[in-house]
Amino acid sequence: MALAADDPRRRRLGYGLVAAGVLVIVVAVLYVLEAADGPGAAPTQFAQRRSYDQVKVEVHRVFPLAFLVALGGLGLALYGGRFLREGEER
């Protein structure tokens, strides 16, 4: 079903896609941050901290997936932006 350029549903869809894309990017960033901080709650004592090498290895392990997910979110936001731009006068 094609939506006309001046259809209000098209603008709602565009805003929804942009919001969903930004949300996906934020989730990907939080995923990497959680991996860097360790599973569960952050360490509460100095002795429980993780070394630089442990954090580096874990971030390198999760980064490719998070990067691909964030790129998908960027694509979703750009696609939503296209919906919003097509209704504007040039």
N, C-alpha and C positions, 0 to 999 in steps of 0.2 A: 504494500500500500504506500503510494507516494504522497507525501505531505506537501501542500502548496507552500511557497516561500513566506506568505504572510499568515500562515496558520499558527495560532497560539500554542498548539500541541508541539509544533516544531521547536519553538523556543524553550518550552518546558523540557522536551527531550534533550535539547542542547545543553541546558543548564544541568540536567540530571547526569548526562555523560561527563561533563566537566567535573562535577562534584564527585562522581564515582571514580574518575581517573585520579583526582587529587587524593581521595581516600586510599586508593590502592598504593600510591606512592608513599603516603604516610605509613601505611602498614608495612611496606617493604623496609623502610628506614627503621621502624620500631623492631622489626625482626632481626636486623643486623645489630641494633643496640642491645637487644636481649641476649644475643649470642655472645657479644663482647662482655656483657656484665655477668654472664653465667646463668645457669638454669635457676628459675625461681627468684626468690628475693635476693637482693644484693647482700654481699657479706656484711655482717654487723660488727665483726672484730677484725683487727689488723692482721691477725694470724690466718684468717680465712681468705685473704686476698689472692688473686690469681697473678701469676707472673706475666711479664710482657710477652714472652714466647707463647704461653698458653692462650692468651687473648688473640695474638696475631694468627696463630694456627686456626683458631675457631672462626675468626672473621674471614680468613681466606677460604675456609670450608663453605660458609654460607653465602658469601658474596655473589657468586655467579647466579644462583637461583634468585636472590633478592634483586640483582641487577635486571634480570630478565622480567621479573614481575613488575618492577618499577618502570621499565620501558613499555610494558603493556599498559600501565596506568597512564603514561605520557601519551601513548597513542590514543587511548580512550579520551583523554582530555582534549587532544588536538582534533579528534573526530567530532567531539561535541562543539568545539569552537567553530568548526566548519558549518555545522548546523546553524549556529548563531549568526555567522557572517553571511550565509546565503540569503537570509531574509532582509539584509540591509541594502539600501540604495548605494550605488557606486558612483 
